[in-house]
Amino acid sequence: MIIFNLLTLNAKHARHVTQLMLTQHMANDVFVDEAIANHYLTLQGTVAEQPLHRVIFITKALLYRRIEELLEEHFPDNDFRIYATPVTQVNAAEAERVRQLHKA
């Protein structure tokens, strides 16, 4: 299992990704952090800030590549930053829910 993280500057894309992951059975629950502050260093060397949206869900590790493909298909010109974090421990009920996701 993994925690899939997707970061985007586009709120509409975050909402669309949420619906896509649920309707394609890639996740049971999807969490969205709306407009968190993204701080970055500009070319001029100053620190700037912009709103960023984070989409988070637990899924099967075997689905990672399929999720990437779905995102590429539905959002060909996206600004997404995606990464996954391994899940080493989870309670039995949640583990069973994740096992029922899309068959990889």
C-alpha positions as YAML, in Angstrom:
chain: A
units: angstrom
residues:
- id: 1
  name: MET
  ca: [0.00, 0.00, 0.00]
- id: 2
  name: ILE
  ca: [1.02, 3.59, -0.63]
- id: 3
  name: ILE
  ca: [-0.12, 7.08, 0.18]
- id: 4
  name: PHE
  ca: [-0.46, 8.76, -3.21]
- id: 5
  name: ASN
  ca: [0.16, 12.50, -3.16]
- id: 6
  name: LEU
  ca: [-0.67, 14.85, -6.00]
- id: 7
  name: LEU
  ca: [0.13, 18.55, -5.90]
- id: 8
  name: THR
  ca: [-1.37, 21.06, -8.34]
- id: 9
  name: LEU
  ca: [-1.88, 24.79, -8.68]
- id: 10
  name: ASN
  ca: [-5.28, 24.20, -10.30]
- id: 11
  name: ALA
  ca: [-8.24, 23.71, -7.93]
- id: 12
  name: LYS
  ca: [-10.44, 22.42, -10.76]
- id: 13
  name: HIS
  ca: [-7.86, 19.73, -11.57]
- id: 14
  name: ALA
  ca: [-7.73, 18.69, -7.91]
- id: 15
  name: ARG
  ca: [-11.51, 18.21, -7.86]
- id: 16
  name: HIS
  ca: [-11.45, 16.30, -11.17]
- id: 17
  name: VAL
  ca: [-8.64, 14.01, -9.95]
- id: 18
  name: THR
  ca: [-10.67, 13.31, -6.80]
- id: 19
  name: GLN
  ca: [-13.71, 12.22, -8.83]
- id: 20
  name: LEU
  ca: [-11.56, 10.20, -11.25]
- id: 21
  name: MET
  ca: [-9.80, 8.24, -8.50]
- id: 22
  name: LEU
  ca: [-13.09, 7.38, -6.80]
- id: 23
  name: THR
  ca: [-15.07, 6.48, -9.93]
- id: 24
  name: GLN
  ca: [-12.20, 4.39, -11.33]
- id: 25
  name: HIS
  ca: [-11.90, 2.55, -7.98]
- id: 26
  name: MET
  ca: [-8.30, 3.63, -7.42]
- id: 27
  name: ALA
  ca: [-9.14, 4.87, -3.91]
- id: 28
  name: ASN
  ca: [-11.89, 4.48, -1.33]
- id: 29
  name: ASP
  ca: [-11.47, 7.93, 0.18]
- id: 30
  name: VAL
  ca: [-9.71, 10.98, -1.21]
- id: 31
  name: PHE
  ca: [-8.60, 13.93, 0.89]
- id: 32
  name: VAL
  ca: [-8.00, 17.40, -0.58]
- id: 33
  name: ASP
  ca: [-6.12, 20.19, 1.14]
- id: 34
  name: GLU
  ca: [-7.43, 23.35, -0.49]
- id: 35
  name: ALA
  ca: [-5.06, 26.21, -1.19]
- id: 36
  name: ILE
  ca: [-2.17, 25.37, 1.10]
- id: 37
  name: ALA
  ca: [0.74, 27.80, 0.88]
- id: 38
  name: ASN
  ca: [3.50, 26.79, -1.53]
- id: 39
  name: HIS
  ca: [6.67, 28.78, -0.83]
- id: 40
  name: TYR
  ca: [9.40, 28.80, -3.48]
- id: 41
  name: LEU
  ca: [12.52, 30.67, -4.50]
- id: 42
  name: THR
  ca: [12.13, 32.91, -7.58]
- id: 43
  name: LEU
  ca: [14.77, 33.44, -10.25]
- id: 44
  name: GLN
  ca: [15.48, 36.79, -8.60]
- id: 45
  name: GLY
  ca: [16.33, 35.04, -5.33]
- id: 46
  name: THR
  ca: [13.26, 36.15, -3.40]
- id: 47
  name: VAL
  ca: [10.79, 33.90, -1.64]
- id: 48
  name: ALA
  ca: [7.32, 33.88, -3.18]
- id: 49
  name: GLU
  ca: [4.09, 32.11, -2.29]
- id: 50
  name: GLN
  ca: [1.26, 30.64, -4.34]
- id: 51
  name: PRO
  ca: [-1.81, 28.54, -3.47]
- id: 52
  name: LEU
  ca: [-1.34, 24.83, -3.99]
- id: 53
  name: HIS
  ca: [-3.89, 22.02, -3.78]
- id: 54
  name: ARG
  ca: [-2.92, 18.60, -2.45]
- id: 55
  name: VAL
  ca: [-4.87, 15.43, -3.25]
- id: 56
  name: ILE
  ca: [-4.07, 12.46, -0.97]
- id: 57
  name: PHE
  ca: [-5.32, 8.89, -0.85]
- id: 58
  name: ILE
  ca: [-4.27, 5.38, 0.13]
- id: 59
  name: THR
  ca: [-4.14, 2.83, -2.67]
- id: 60
  name: LYS
  ca: [-2.41, -0.35, -3.77]
- id: 61
  name: ALA
  ca: [1.23, 0.10, -4.78]
- id: 62
  name: LEU
  ca: [0.52, -1.95, -7.91]
- id: 63
  name: LEU
  ca: [-1.92, 0.73, -9.07]
- id: 64
  name: TYR
  ca: [0.68, 3.54, -9.11]
- id: 65
  name: ARG
  ca: [1.53, 3.22, -12.82]
- id: 66
  name: ARG
  ca: [-2.15, 2.85, -13.81]
- id: 67
  name: ILE
  ca: [-2.94, 6.03, -11.88]
- id: 68
  name: GLU
  ca: [-0.13, 7.85, -13.70]
- id: 69
  name: GLU
  ca: [-1.56, 6.66, -17.01]
- id: 70
  name: LEU
  ca: [-5.07, 7.85, -16.08]
- id: 71
  name: LEU
  ca: [-3.71, 11.24, -15.10]
- id: 72
  name: GLU
  ca: [-1.74, 11.55, -18.34]
- id: 73
  name: GLU
  ca: [-4.85, 10.56, -20.32]
- id: 74
  name: HIS
  ca: [-7.21, 13.00, -18.59]
- id: 75
  name: PHE
  ca: [-4.75, 15.86, -18.01]
- id: 76
  name: PRO
  ca: [-2.23, 15.90, -20.89]
- id: 77
  name: ASP
  ca: [-0.91, 19.41, -20.07]
- id: 78
  name: ASN
  ca: [-0.98, 19.28, -16.29]
- id: 79
  name: ASP
  ca: [1.27, 20.90, -13.72]
- id: 80
  name: PHE
  ca: [1.09, 17.92, -11.35]
- id: 81
  name: ARG
  ca: [3.81, 16.88, -8.98]
- id: 82
  name: ILE
  ca: [3.14, 13.35, -7.79]
- id: 83
  name: TYR
  ca: [4.86, 11.01, -5.40]
- id: 84
  name: ALA
  ca: [4.04, 8.06, -3.19]
- id: 85
  name: THR
  ca: [4.96, 7.12, 0.34]
- id: 86
  name: PRO
  ca: [4.94, 3.45, 1.42]
- id: 87
  name: VAL
  ca: [2.42, 2.46, 4.06]
- id: 88
  name: THR
  ca: [4.02, -0.05, 6.41]
- id: 89
  name: GLN
  ca: [1.23, -0.41, 8.98]
- id: 90
  name: VAL
  ca: [-2.53, -0.13, 8.71]
- id: 91
  name: ASN
  ca: [-5.42, -1.48, 10.72]
- id: 92
  name: ALA
  ca: [-7.11, -4.65, 9.44]
- id: 93
  name: ALA
  ca: [-10.37, -2.99, 8.37]
- id: 94
  name: GLU
  ca: [-8.60, -0.38, 6.25]
- id: 95
  name: ALA
  ca: [-6.28, -3.00, 4.74]
- id: 96
  name: GLU
  ca: [-9.31, -5.00, 3.63]
- id: 97
  name: ARG
  ca: [-10.93, -1.90, 2.08]
- id: 98
  name: VAL
  ca: [-7.78, -1.23, 0.06]
- id: 99
  name: ARG
  ca: [-7.56, -4.86, -1.09]
- id: 100
  name: GLN
  ca: [-10.98, -4.42, -2.70]
- id: 101
  name: LEU
  ca: [-9.80, -1.63, -4.99]
- id: 102
  name: HIS
  ca: [-9.41, -1.98, -8.75]
- id: 103
  name: LYS
  ca: [-7.69, -5.24, -9.59]
- id: 104
  name: ALA
  ca: [-4.21, -4.35, -10.87]
...
